[in-house]
Amino acid sequence: MANHTTRETELQVVTLTNSDGKSMDFYVDPATGATVEPLRDDKFPQMRKKKCGNLRLADIYRAAGYAKYADRARSCATWLLYLGNAAMDKKQLHAMNACRLRLCPFCNTRKARIMGMRLSKIIQKVKTDHPGTQLVFLTLTVQNVAGDGLRDALTLLTGSWSKLTRRTPFVVAVKGFFRVLEITRNRVDDTYHPHIHAILVVEDGYFVRKNGLYITHDQWVGMWQQSLRVDYRPVVGIQSTYAKGGKGKPSKGAAAAAAAVAEAAKYATKDAEYIGRSVPDGEAVQVVRTYTEALRGKRMTALGGWMKDAAKQLDIDMEDAGDLVHEDGSGDLTEATAELLLTYGWHFGVADHILMDVRPNPDYQGGDADDVAGQG
């Protein structure tokens, strides 16, 4: 397999600093003196950083013995197709080559954004179909485990969650849920901390104690301990997004709900734990091996009750990230309203995406997005 998917020429880096003291790199072809434009996408300013992390992951995969994964990671996001206007001051990602590997920082950044938007749509659908509902954010943990016990710990978590959802207090009080697995690592003792984040849908009456629906923190801890079948009291976090605003003051519930969605939509692992600058190569290889084997074939999310019904009606699958491009809500350009097609390729020499080709969009219909929409 070739090392990269774009044809490279030698480029020299030129750094320009503006009056505000901010610097920006530009590239010059020394053979022709022509300036080569780097990609600048304000909607995704970390694109270059994530691609560099992706290349670091490719090296780790190769050292860990996953040659096919290494090739997929190295070639990921080396080709980006943007829709653009004639002035080239507005552009929108339209297509890309993606590796879709579970540890890829580039793919996971986009996936988290899409998952957050999907989850928000599901929650909004639930609130529309079932007025008078609130959200509860639940975190369920288990004791840390060594790397070779991580996969079994994940199995224990999902199995125990299923038991928890069948317990009478849960069945009576919780009308719907979204559950996701997350893993963090303790570098000090080289152990892993798998845990569950869940968003629960409850009715307003849940918070009225006399109704007998409310589940206290101690009850959650007890039910989770019984579901895990362990002899210790597991750590459980519970936070309500329900908050009444005082007279003339808005409720903080919306902000709390948004924070809960953002937390739940994060990917299962933190890429800094294996591609961070402070992580030595040998340690990174060990962590990548552990995560790769532990996550292989695992379904990381689950929906139930009203949230599952809403997802089905909206035709949303939280495990399928699609093409990682067209659900992110990042702009209003379409194939019909974009005048240009801009192709960017990854240049391994300068470690940046550079403009490779500009051509007229054959599908351009003239006018802006609103004009084209009105023609329908």
Buried (B, 14 or more C-beta within 10 A) or exposed (E): EEEBBBEBBEBEEEEEEEEEEEEEEBBBEEEEEEEBBBBEBEEBEEBBEBBBBBBBBBBBBBBBEBEEBBBBBBBBBBBBBBBBBEEBEBBBBBBBBBBEBBBBBBBBBBBBBBBBBBBBBBBEBBBEEBEEBBBBBBBBBBEBBEBEBBBEBBEBBBEBBEBBBEBEBBEEBBBBBBBBBBBBBEEEEBBBBBBBBBBBBBBEBBBEEEEEBBBEEEBBBBBBBEBBEBEEEBBBEBBBBBBEEEEEEEEEBEEBBBEBBEBBBBBBBBBEBBBEEEBEEEBBBBBBBBBBEBBEEEEBBBBBBBBBBBBEEEEBEBEEBEEBBEBBEBBEBBBBBBBBBBBBBBBBBBBBBBBBEEEEBEEBEEEBBEEBEEEE
